[in-house]
Amino acid sequence: MRADFPVFRRLWARRGGWLVLLWTGSVLALAIVATIFRMLLSFAGMTT
C-alpha cells in the first residue's frame, strides 16, 4: 500500500483538478447566460 501512495495521491489530485475546472466552467457559463438575460430584458424595457 505504501508503494502506491504517490500514484493514489496523484490520481486524487487530478480528479480534484477536474472537479474545480468543471465547477468553474459551469459558474462562468451561468454568469454569461444571466448577463445575456439581463441584457435582453433591458432591451425589452424591463428595467428596475
C-alpha positions, 0 to 999 in steps of 0.5 A: 500500500505504501508503494502506491501512495504517490500514484493514489495521491496523484490520481486524487489530485487530478480528479480534484483538478477536474472537479474545480475546472468543471465547477468553474466552467459551469459558474462562468457559463451561468454568469454569461447566460444571466448577463445575456438575460439581463441584457435582453430584458433591458432591451425589452424595457424591463428595467428596475 
